[in-house]
């Protein structure tokens, strides 16, 4: 029995250490909810943490909501206090899997699809088949893409007074350069 447990622990530890992970803490996520003819509603967050396990294709990203920067400080304040409620919901998290991902077959700007769950404002929503451009250059993996969500999917209400100035549909852009983790 002890030998069986020892072999199991050895197998598990080898499996854990054989996984290849790539990580970034300087990923970029941009969202835009602009409506033409009005002030731009756009924010950038350049301190997003993301990790990919190249053996399994698992991917996860963590965004600190207060890290989004707007051109207009008042817009940023309204976003954090009234819409995202970032004190109550400080993080946005995406967990998913890259479909049919094989690191050995990556070429320059390979098109890979990802599906997973986005949790924002206390609500989780399944997202499927988001196309990403993925490439490997040395010890780096570069990923970029975009997808659209609706504010109402995350229980975010846009007040009537600004509903013609802020789009219900939000486009999210991502750009990650992940480095091989030793």
Number of C-alpha atoms within 10 A of each C-alpha: 6 7 8 9 10 11 12 12 12 12 12 12 11 11 10 10 11 10 11 14 20 19 22 21 18 16 21 21 22 17 19 18 20 19 16 11 8 10 11 17 20 20 20 18 20 18 17 21 19 23 21 24 18 19 13 16 17 19 21 18 20 18 23 16 22 19 19 20 17 17 12 13 10 10 16 19 14 12 19 20 14 14 16 24 17 19 11 11 17 17 18 20 17 20 19 19 20 22 16 11 17 13 15 8 9 17 13 11 14 15 16 20 18 20 19 20 17 19 18 22 20 14 14 16 14 12 17 14 14 17 18 21 18 21 21 20 12 8 10 17 21 17 20 18 18 16 16 15 15 14 18 11 15 17 14 17 14 17 11 8 7 9 12 15 18 19 18 19 16 18 17 18 16 19 19 25 21 23 20 17 13 7
